[in-house]
Amino acid sequence: MGRKPKAKNEEYAIDAVKAQSKKKKKKKKVVKDEEYEMVADEAKKIKDKFSKKKMTREDEMAYLKFKNEEGKSSISNCEQHSKIVSRAEENQISKMYQVEFRQNVIPTHWKCSLCGQRSAVDSLGDLFGPYYIPAEHMSWPSFLGKKPGKNASLVDSVIDIWLHGDCALWAPNVHMKGNELTNLQEQLSVFWKQTCLICHTEGAAITLNNGKHVHFPCAQKSGYKMNSHFFSCEAK
């Protein structure tokens, strides 16, 4: 009779060991299943990223799409085309608005380097810039500021240039390329020697049909005939 409790205790112990073993196996299986799911999920992401997807009609090319309600039609581009165009536009805008600030700058007054007016005067809008041109051997108008003394070294120095959009647009041989204005230094040296027929100050970029020169805002205020297609201007 004394051996039966001992046998039962042994059975209980064996059952406890088996139960604990089952729990460990189940826990390991759960961990393995979770790891497998994580690896499988990452593998799917990589596969989706690099595998070639089947192209539908909308993904292949632009096509004419009809609208039955209004009876109008429109051209729909593929999704990839729209993404490329959007990225190109963002890249171009980013380049245009990148401003280069330099250390060796002789600051000028915050005025248009052509008409001499400040930002947002009348309908001229904001000033664009700064653009930089070498200061050495350049003589700029007094409305932009005084030139450093004779003993001051201008080697490797530049001056900052600001322009109204319309003044730059009507300036001959000055063109926008990315965030730069081409031929700016050469043309400014010419414009700064030309006096406006109306206000009698330097920086007149527009040549009239009579050979005289005017600023853009001066010609506009005076009612001169301005052809925006050919950028020509005729005096009254």
ChimeraX commands (.cxc) that place a marker at each C-alpha (Angstrom):
marker #1 position 0.00,0.00,0.00 radius 0.5
marker #1 position 2.92,2.37,0.63 radius 0.5
marker #1 position 4.20,2.10,-2.97 radius 0.5
marker #1 position 1.07,3.41,-4.70 radius 0.5
marker #1 position 1.47,7.11,-3.74 radius 0.5
marker #1 position 5.04,6.98,-4.98 radius 0.5
marker #1 position 3.92,5.59,-8.33 radius 0.5
marker #1 position 1.30,8.28,-8.64 radius 0.5
marker #1 position 3.84,10.99,-7.87 radius 0.5
marker #1 position 6.10,9.62,-10.57 radius 0.5
marker #1 position 3.23,9.66,-13.04 radius 0.5
marker #1 position 2.41,13.27,-12.13 radius 0.5
marker #1 position 6.04,14.24,-12.56 radius 0.5
marker #1 position 6.22,12.55,-15.97 radius 0.5
marker #1 position 3.01,14.27,-17.08 radius 0.5
marker #1 position 4.34,17.66,-15.91 radius 0.5
marker #1 position 7.57,17.16,-17.86 radius 0.5
marker #1 position 5.62,16.18,-20.98 radius 0.5
marker #1 position 3.31,19.20,-20.64 radius 0.5
marker #1 position 6.28,21.55,-20.20 radius 0.5
marker #1 position 7.97,19.98,-23.21 radius 0.5
marker #1 position 4.84,20.50,-25.31 radius 0.5
marker #1 position 4.66,24.16,-24.24 radius 0.5
marker #1 position 8.29,24.71,-25.25 radius 0.5
marker #1 position 7.70,23.06,-28.62 radius 0.5
marker #1 position 4.56,25.15,-29.18 radius 0.5
marker #1 position 6.42,28.33,-28.20 radius 0.5
marker #1 position 9.28,27.51,-30.58 radius 0.5
marker #1 position 6.78,26.86,-33.35 radius 0.5
marker #1 position 5.07,30.23,-32.76 radius 0.5
marker #1 position 8.45,32.02,-32.85 radius 0.5
marker #1 position 9.41,30.17,-36.02 radius 0.5
marker #1 position 6.06,31.03,-37.63 radius 0.5
marker #1 position 6.51,34.72,-36.76 radius 0.5
marker #1 position 10.06,34.73,-38.13 radius 0.5
marker #1 position 8.88,32.96,-41.28 radius 0.5
marker #1 position 6.12,35.52,-41.81 radius 0.5
marker #1 position 8.58,38.41,-41.36 radius 0.5
marker #1 position 11.06,36.89,-43.83 radius 0.5
marker #1 position 8.28,36.08,-46.29 radius 0.5
marker #1 position 6.94,39.64,-46.04 radius 0.5
marker #1 position 10.39,41.14,-46.73 radius 0.5
marker #1 position 10.90,38.73,-49.63 radius 0.5
marker #1 position 7.57,39.81,-51.12 radius 0.5
marker #1 position 8.50,43.49,-50.84 radius 0.5
marker #1 position 11.82,42.88,-52.63 radius 0.5
marker #1 position 10.10,40.81,-55.30 radius 0.5
marker #1 position 7.45,43.50,-55.87 radius 0.5
marker #1 position 10.15,46.15,-56.11 radius 0.5
marker #1 position 12.37,44.47,-58.67 radius 0.5
marker #1 position 10.04,42.15,-60.56 radius 0.5
marker #1 position 8.44,43.27,-63.81 radius 0.5
marker #1 position 4.76,43.81,-63.39 radius 0.5
marker #1 position 2.29,43.05,-66.12 radius 0.5
marker #1 position 1.48,46.25,-67.96 radius 0.5
marker #1 position -2.15,47.16,-68.49 radius 0.5
marker #1 position -3.41,49.34,-71.29 radius 0.5
marker #1 position -3.37,52.39,-69.02 radius 0.5
marker #1 position 0.29,51.75,-68.06 radius 0.5
marker #1 position 1.60,51.23,-71.61 radius 0.5
marker #1 position 0.74,54.37,-73.55 radius 0.5
marker #1 position -1.35,57.49,-73.79 radius 0.5
marker #1 position -4.84,56.89,-75.10 radius 0.5
marker #1 position -7.99,58.81,-75.91 radius 0.5
marker #1 position -10.57,58.59,-73.16 radius 0.5
marker #1 position -14.21,59.43,-73.85 radius 0.5
marker #1 position -16.53,61.01,-71.32 radius 0.5
marker #1 position -20.06,59.94,-72.06 radius 0.5
marker #1 position -21.79,62.35,-69.67 radius 0.5
marker #1 position -20.58,65.58,-71.26 radius 0.5
marker #1 position -19.65,64.11,-74.60 radius 0.5
marker #1 position -16.07,65.31,-74.25 radius 0.5
marker #1 position -12.85,63.40,-74.71 radius 0.5
marker #1 position -9.45,63.71,-73.07 radius 0.5
marker #1 position -6.00,62.19,-73.44 radius 0.5
marker #1 position -4.87,60.08,-70.50 radius 0.5
marker #1 position -1.18,59.39,-69.98 radius 0.5
marker #1 position 0.19,56.26,-68.37 radius 0.5
marker #1 position 1.01,56.38,-64.66 radius 0.5
marker #1 position 4.75,56.05,-65.29 radius 0.5
marker #1 position 4.70,58.99,-67.73 radius 0.5
marker #1 position 2.93,61.20,-65.18 radius 0.5
marker #1 position 5.50,60.28,-62.50 radius 0.5
marker #1 position 8.43,61.11,-64.81 radius 0.5
marker #1 position 6.93,64.47,-65.80 radius 0.5
marker #1 position 6.16,65.31,-62.17 radius 0.5
marker #1 position 9.71,64.49,-61.05 radius 0.5
marker #1 position 11.19,66.51,-63.93 radius 0.5
marker #1 position 9.07,69.53,-63.00 radius 0.5
marker #1 position 10.04,69.28,-59.32 radius 0.5
marker #1 position 13.72,68.97,-60.25 radius 0.5
marker #1 position 13.57,72.01,-62.54 radius 0.5
marker #1 position 11.75,74.12,-59.95 radius 0.5
marker #1 position 14.29,73.07,-57.33 radius 0.5
marker #1 position 17.15,74.19,-59.59 radius 0.5
marker #1 position 15.48,77.51,-60.35 radius 0.5
marker #1 position 15.00,78.35,-56.69 radius 0.5
marker #1 position 18.45,77.35,-55.52 radius 0.5
marker #1 position 20.12,80.51,-54.29 radius 0.5
marker #1 position 23.88,80.79,-54.20 radius 0.5
marker #1 position 25.16,82.98,-51.38 radius 0.5
marker #1 position 28.79,84.02,-51.63 radius 0.5
marker #1 position 31.24,85.53,-49.18 radius 0.5
marker #1 position 33.20,87.94,-51.40 radius 0.5
marker #1 position 30.20,90.12,-52.23 radius 0.5
marker #1 position 30.05,93.90,-52.46 radius 0.5
marker #1 position 26.40,94.49,-51.48 radius 0.5
marker #1 position 24.23,96.84,-53.51 radius 0.5
marker #1 position 20.93,98.49,-52.64 radius 0.5
marker #1 position 17.95,96.16,-52.95 radius 0.5
marker #1 position 16.77,97.68,-56.22 radius 0.5
marker #1 position 16.35,96.53,-59.79 radius 0.5
marker #1 position 19.70,96.89,-61.55 radius 0.5
marker #1 position 17.95,98.17,-64.67 radius 0.5
marker #1 position 15.07,100.48,-63.71 radius 0.5
marker #1 position 16.32,101.35,-60.21 radius 0.5
marker #1 position 12.91,100.70,-58.60 radius 0.5
marker #1 position 12.35,98.61,-55.48 radius 0.5
marker #1 position 10.30,95.43,-55.09 radius 0.5
marker #1 position 6.52,95.52,-55.67 radius 0.5
marker #1 position 6.44,99.08,-57.00 radius 0.5
marker #1 position 3.30,99.62,-59.10 radius 0.5
marker #1 position 2.81,96.42,-61.13 radius 0.5
marker #1 position 6.48,95.42,-61.33 radius 0.5
marker #1 position 6.25,92.59,-58.80 radius 0.5
marker #1 position 9.08,91.12,-56.74 radius 0.5
marker #1 position 12.80,91.34,-57.36 radius 0.5
marker #1 position 14.60,88.19,-58.49 radius 0.5
marker #1 position 18.14,87.37,-57.44 radius 0.5
marker #1 position 20.74,87.61,-56.30 radius 0.5
marker #1 position 22.79,87.13,-59.46 radius 0.5
marker #1 position 26.51,87.82,-59.29 radius 0.5
marker #1 position 28.89,89.55,-61.69 radius 0.5
marker #1 position 32.59,90.39,-61.22 radius 0.5
marker #1 position 33.10,93.79,-59.60 radius 0.5
marker #1 position 36.52,94.45,-61.13 radius 0.5
marker #1 position 36.48,96.84,-64.11 radius 0.5
marker #1 position 32.71,97.37,-63.68 radius 0.5
marker #1 position 31.10,100.74,-63.12 radius 0.5
marker #1 position 27.54,100.52,-61.82 radius 0.5
marker #1 position 24.87,103.25,-61.47 radius 0.5
marker #1 position 24.79,105.38,-58.34 radius 0.5
marker #1 position 21.28,104.17,-57.45 radius 0.5
marker #1 position 22.80,100.74,-56.68 radius 0.5
marker #1 position 25.35,102.15,-54.23 radius 0.5
marker #1 position 28.78,103.71,-54.16 radius 0.5
marker #1 position 31.77,101.94,-55.61 radius 0.5
marker #1 position 34.56,101.14,-53.09 radius 0.5
marker #1 position 37.48,103.57,-52.89 radius 0.5
marker #1 position 40.40,103.53,-55.30 radius 0.5
marker #1 position 42.63,101.72,-52.81 radius 0.5
marker #1 position 40.11,98.91,-52.30 radius 0.5
marker #1 position 40.95,95.70,-54.11 radius 0.5
marker #1 position 38.11,94.35,-56.26 radius 0.5
marker #1 position 39.99,91.27,-57.45 radius 0.5
marker #1 position 37.84,88.14,-56.98 radius 0.5
marker #1 position 34.98,90.31,-55.66 radius 0.5
marker #1 position 31.46,90.30,-57.06 radius 0.5
marker #1 position 28.40,92.53,-56.78 radius 0.5
marker #1 position 24.88,91.21,-56.23 radius 0.5
marker #1 position 22.31,91.94,-58.91 radius 0.5
marker #1 position 18.53,92.05,-58.49 radius 0.5
marker #1 position 16.01,92.37,-61.33 radius 0.5
marker #1 position 12.28,92.68,-61.87 radius 0.5
marker #1 position 10.89,89.86,-63.99 radius 0.5
marker #1 position 9.56,92.21,-66.70 radius 0.5
marker #1 position 12.75,94.28,-66.79 radius 0.5
marker #1 position 14.82,91.14,-67.34 radius 0.5
marker #1 position 12.31,89.80,-69.89 radius 0.5
marker #1 position 12.53,92.94,-72.03 radius 0.5
marker #1 position 16.34,93.20,-71.77 radius 0.5
marker #1 position 17.87,92.22,-75.15 radius 0.5
marker #1 position 20.18,89.17,-75.27 radius 0.5
marker #1 position 19.52,88.24,-71.63 radius 0.5
marker #1 position 17.95,84.79,-71.33 radius 0.5
marker #1 position 16.98,82.51,-68.45 radius 0.5
marker #1 position 18.88,79.21,-68.32 radius 0.5
marker #1 position 18.00,77.15,-65.25 radius 0.5
marker #1 position 18.63,79.53,-62.35 radius 0.5
marker #1 position 21.08,81.71,-64.30 radius 0.5
marker #1 position 20.77,84.67,-66.67 radius 0.5
marker #1 position 23.04,84.36,-69.69 radius 0.5
marker #1 position 25.12,87.31,-70.97 radius 0.5
marker #1 position 24.16,89.32,-67.88 radius 0.5
marker #1 position 27.58,90.85,-67.23 radius 0.5
marker #1 position 28.16,91.87,-70.86 radius 0.5
marker #1 position 24.68,93.32,-71.31 radius 0.5
marker #1 position 24.65,95.22,-68.01 radius 0.5
marker #1 position 27.84,97.02,-69.00 radius 0.5
marker #1 position 25.92,98.18,-72.10 radius 0.5
marker #1 position 22.63,99.05,-70.35 radius 0.5
marker #1 position 24.38,101.03,-67.61 radius 0.5
marker #1 position 25.81,103.36,-70.27 radius 0.5
marker #1 position 22.38,104.01,-71.78 radius 0.5
marker #1 position 20.25,106.83,-70.32 radius 0.5
marker #1 position 16.48,106.62,-70.23 radius 0.5
marker #1 position 14.71,109.11,-72.50 radius 0.5
marker #1 position 11.98,109.65,-69.89 radius 0.5
marker #1 position 13.59,109.64,-66.41 radius 0.5
marker #1 position 17.17,110.43,-67.56 radius 0.5
marker #1 position 18.83,107.75,-65.40 radius 0.5
marker #1 position 21.06,104.83,-66.39 radius 0.5
marker #1 position 20.05,101.23,-67.00 radius 0.5
marker #1 position 17.73,101.77,-69.99 radius 0.5
marker #1 position 17.60,98.41,-71.76 radius 0.5
marker #1 position 14.79,98.90,-74.30 radius 0.5
marker #1 position 15.74,100.48,-77.62 radius 0.5
marker #1 position 13.01,102.56,-79.26 radius 0.5
marker #1 position 12.29,102.80,-82.98 radius 0.5
marker #1 position 14.05,106.19,-82.98 radius 0.5
marker #1 position 17.27,104.78,-81.49 radius 0.5
marker #1 position 16.70,106.20,-77.99 radius 0.5
marker #1 position 16.47,104.03,-74.86 radius 0.5
marker #1 position 13.94,103.66,-72.03 radius 0.5
marker #1 position 13.31,101.59,-68.91 radius 0.5
marker #1 position 10.45,99.09,-69.04 radius 0.5
marker #1 position 8.31,100.81,-66.34 radius 0.5
marker #1 position 8.95,104.24,-67.88 radius 0.5
marker #1 position 7.75,103.08,-71.30 radius 0.5
marker #1 position 4.73,101.38,-69.75 radius 0.5
marker #1 position 3.69,104.44,-67.72 radius 0.5
marker #1 position 4.17,106.76,-70.70 radius 0.5
marker #1 position 1.83,104.69,-72.85 radius 0.5
marker #1 position 4.41,103.63,-75.42 radius 0.5
marker #1 position 3.32,100.99,-77.91 radius 0.5
marker #1 position 4.91,97.77,-76.62 radius 0.5
marker #1 position 4.74,94.55,-78.66 radius 0.5
marker #1 position 5.20,91.61,-76.30 radius 0.5
marker #1 position 5.54,89.13,-79.21 radius 0.5
marker #1 position 8.58,90.81,-80.76 radius 0.5
marker #1 position 9.65,92.78,-77.65 radius 0.5
marker #1 position 9.66,95.99,-79.65 radius 0.5
marker #1 position 8.72,99.43,-78.39 radius 0.5
marker #1 position 7.61,102.54,-80.27 radius 0.5
marker #1 position 7.59,106.06,-78.87 radius 0.5
marker #1 position 4.48,108.21,-79.11 radius 0.5
marker link #1:1,2 radius 0.2
marker link #1:2,3 radius 0.2
marker link #1:3,4 radius 0.2
marker link #1:4,5 radius 0.2
marker link #1:5,6 radius 0.2
marker link #1:6,7 radius 0.2
marker link #1:7,8 radius 0.2
marker link #1:8,9 radius 0.2
marker link #1:9,10 radius 0.2
marker link #1:10,11 radius 0.2
marker link #1:11,12 radius 0.2
marker link #1:12,13 radius 0.2
marker link #1:13,14 radius 0.2
marker link #1:14,15 radius 0.2
marker link #1:15,16 radius 0.2
marker link #1:16,17 radius 0.2
marker link #1:17,18 radius 0.2
marker link #1:18,19 radius 0.2
marker link #1:19,20 radius 0.2
marker link #1:20,21 radius 0.2
marker link #1:21,22 radius 0.2
marker link #1:22,23 radius 0.2
marker link #1:23,24 radius 0.2
marker link #1:24,25 radius 0.2
marker link #1:25,26 radius 0.2
marker link #1:26,27 radius 0.2
marker link #1:27,28 radius 0.2
marker link #1:28,29 radius 0.2
marker link #1:29,30 radius 0.2
marker link #1:30,31 radius 0.2
marker link #1:31,32 radius 0.2
marker link #1:32,33 radius 0.2
marker link #1:33,34 radius 0.2
marker link #1:34,35 radius 0.2
marker link #1:35,36 radius 0.2
marker link #1:36,37 radius 0.2
marker link #1:37,38 radius 0.2
marker link #1:38,39 radius 0.2
marker link #1:39,40 radius 0.2
marker link #1:40,41 radius 0.2
marker link #1:41,42 radius 0.2
marker link #1:42,43 radius 0.2
marker link #1:43,44 radius 0.2
marker link #1:44,45 radius 0.2
marker link #1:45,46 radius 0.2
marker link #1:46,47 radius 0.2
marker link #1:47,48 radius 0.2
marker link #1:48,49 radius 0.2
marker link #1:49,50 radius 0.2
marker link #1:50,51 radius 0.2
marker link #1:51,52 radius 0.2
marker link #1:52,53 radius 0.2
marker link #1:53,54 radius 0.2
marker link #1:54,55 radius 0.2
marker link #1:55,56 radius 0.2
marker link #1:56,57 radius 0.2
marker link #1:57,58 radius 0.2
marker link #1:58,59 radius 0.2
marker link #1:59,60 radius 0.2
marker link #1:60,61 radius 0.2
marker link #1:61,62 radius 0.2
marker link #1:62,63 radius 0.2
marker link #1:63,64 radius 0.2
marker link #1:64,65 radius 0.2
marker link #1:65,66 radius 0.2
marker link #1:66,67 radius 0.2
marker link #1:67,68 radius 0.2
marker link #1:68,69 radius 0.2
marker link #1:69,70 radius 0.2
marker link #1:70,71 radius 0.2
marker link #1:71,72 radius 0.2
marker link #1:72,73 radius 0.2
marker link #1:73,74 radius 0.2
marker link #1:74,75 radius 0.2
marker link #1:75,76 radius 0.2
marker link #1:76,77 radius 0.2
marker link #1:77,78 radius 0.2
marker link #1:78,79 radius 0.2
marker link #1:79,80 radius 0.2
marker link #1:80,81 radius 0.2
marker link #1:81,82 radius 0.2
marker link #1:82,83 radius 0.2
marker link #1:83,84 radius 0.2
marker link #1:84,85 radius 0.2
marker link #1:85,86 radius 0.2
marker link #1:86,87 radius 0.2
marker link #1:87,88 radius 0.2
marker link #1:88,89 radius 0.2
marker link #1:89,90 radius 0.2
marker link #1:90,91 radius 0.2
marker link #1:91,92 radius 0.2
marker link #1:92,93 radius 0.2
marker link #1:93,94 radius 0.2
marker link #1:94,95 radius 0.2
marker link #1:95,96 radius 0.2
marker link #1:96,97 radius 0.2
marker link #1:97,98 radius 0.2
marker link #1:98,99 radius 0.2
marker link #1:99,100 radius 0.2
marker link #1:100,101 radius 0.2
marker link #1:101,102 radius 0.2
marker link #1:102,103 radius 0.2
marker link #1:103,104 radius 0.2
marker link #1:104,105 radius 0.2
marker link #1:105,106 radius 0.2
marker link #1:106,107 radius 0.2
marker link #1:107,108 radius 0.2
marker link #1:108,109 radius 0.2
marker link #1:109,110 radius 0.2
marker link #1:110,111 radius 0.2
marker link #1:111,112 radius 0.2
marker link #1:112,113 radius 0.2
marker link #1:113,114 radius 0.2
marker link #1:114,115 radius 0.2
marker link #1:115,116 radius 0.2
marker link #1:116,117 radius 0.2
marker link #1:117,118 radius 0.2
marker link #1:118,119 radius 0.2
marker link #1:119,120 radius 0.2
marker link #1:120,121 radius 0.2
marker link #1:121,122 radius 0.2
marker link #1:122,123 radius 0.2
marker link #1:123,124 radius 0.2
marker link #1:124,125 radius 0.2
marker link #1:125,126 radius 0.2
marker link #1:126,127 radius 0.2
marker link #1:127,128 radius 0.2
marker link #1:128,129 radius 0.2
marker link #1:129,130 radius 0.2
marker link #1:130,131 radius 0.2
marker link #1:131,132 radius 0.2
marker link #1:132,133 radius 0.2
marker link #1:133,134 radius 0.2
marker link #1:134,135 radius 0.2
marker link #1:135,136 radius 0.2
marker link #1:136,137 radius 0.2
marker link #1:137,138 radius 0.2
marker link #1:138,139 radius 0.2
marker link #1:139,140 radius 0.2
marker link #1:140,141 radius 0.2
marker link #1:141,142 radius 0.2
marker link #1:142,143 radius 0.2
marker link #1:143,144 radius 0.2
marker link #1:144,145 radius 0.2
marker link #1:145,146 radius 0.2
marker link #1:146,147 radius 0.2
marker link #1:147,148 radius 0.2
marker link #1:148,149 radius 0.2
marker link #1:149,150 radius 0.2
marker link #1:150,151 radius 0.2
marker link #1:151,152 radius 0.2
marker link #1:152,153 radius 0.2
marker link #1:153,154 radius 0.2
marker link #1:154,155 radius 0.2
marker link #1:155,156 radius 0.2
marker link #1:156,157 radius 0.2
marker link #1:157,158 radius 0.2
marker link #1:158,159 radius 0.2
marker link #1:159,160 radius 0.2
marker link #1:160,161 radius 0.2
marker link #1:161,162 radius 0.2
marker link #1:162,163 radius 0.2
marker link #1:163,164 radius 0.2
marker link #1:164,165 radius 0.2
marker link #1:165,166 radius 0.2
marker link #1:166,167 radius 0.2
marker link #1:167,168 radius 0.2
marker link #1:168,169 radius 0.2
marker link #1:169,170 radius 0.2
marker link #1:170,171 radius 0.2
marker link #1:171,172 radius 0.2
marker link #1:172,173 radius 0.2
marker link #1:173,174 radius 0.2
marker link #1:174,175 radius 0.2
marker link #1:175,176 radius 0.2
marker link #1:176,177 radius 0.2
marker link #1:177,178 radius 0.2
marker link #1:178,179 radius 0.2
marker link #1:179,180 radius 0.2
marker link #1:180,181 radius 0.2
marker link #1:181,182 radius 0.2
marker link #1:182,183 radius 0.2
marker link #1:183,184 radius 0.2
marker link #1:184,185 radius 0.2
marker link #1:185,186 radius 0.2
marker link #1:186,187 radius 0.2
marker link #1:187,188 radius 0.2
marker link #1:188,189 radius 0.2
marker link #1:189,190 radius 0.2
marker link #1:190,191 radius 0.2
marker link #1:191,192 radius 0.2
marker link #1:192,193 radius 0.2
marker link #1:193,194 radius 0.2
marker link #1:194,195 radius 0.2
marker link #1:195,196 radius 0.2
marker link #1:196,197 radius 0.2
marker link #1:197,198 radius 0.2
marker link #1:198,199 radius 0.2
marker link #1:199,200 radius 0.2
marker link #1:200,201 radius 0.2
marker link #1:201,202 radius 0.2
marker link #1:202,203 radius 0.2
marker link #1:203,204 radius 0.2
marker link #1:204,205 radius 0.2
marker link #1:205,206 radius 0.2
marker link #1:206,207 radius 0.2
marker link #1:207,208 radius 0.2
marker link #1:208,209 radius 0.2
marker link #1:209,210 radius 0.2
marker link #1:210,211 radius 0.2
marker link #1:211,212 radius 0.2
marker link #1:212,213 radius 0.2
marker link #1:213,214 radius 0.2
marker link #1:214,215 radius 0.2
marker link #1:215,216 radius 0.2
marker link #1:216,217 radius 0.2
marker link #1:217,218 radius 0.2
marker link #1:218,219 radius 0.2
marker link #1:219,220 radius 0.2
marker link #1:220,221 radius 0.2
marker link #1:221,222 radius 0.2
marker link #1:222,223 radius 0.2
marker link #1:223,224 radius 0.2
marker link #1:224,225 radius 0.2
marker link #1:225,226 radius 0.2
marker link #1:226,227 radius 0.2
marker link #1:227,228 radius 0.2
marker link #1:228,229 radius 0.2
marker link #1:229,230 radius 0.2
marker link #1:230,231 radius 0.2
marker link #1:231,232 radius 0.2
marker link #1:232,233 radius 0.2
marker link #1:233,234 radius 0.2
marker link #1:234,235 radius 0.2
marker link #1:235,236 radius 0.2
view
